[in-house]
């Protein structure tokens, strides 16, 4: 955007800019895998809220891959 060149970003981070025409996909066949990790302290590892949040993010990211 604004002439800043070529970037490699996740689809979910730029989907609205692509839809609005602010960005243009130039290499549609090129993809790079991205790993996402949820890191918590051992104290929070058994928290239902953290578990629910991680589960929500996992499902959302899978649905928007």
Beta strands, then each sheet from edge to edge (+ up, - down):
end
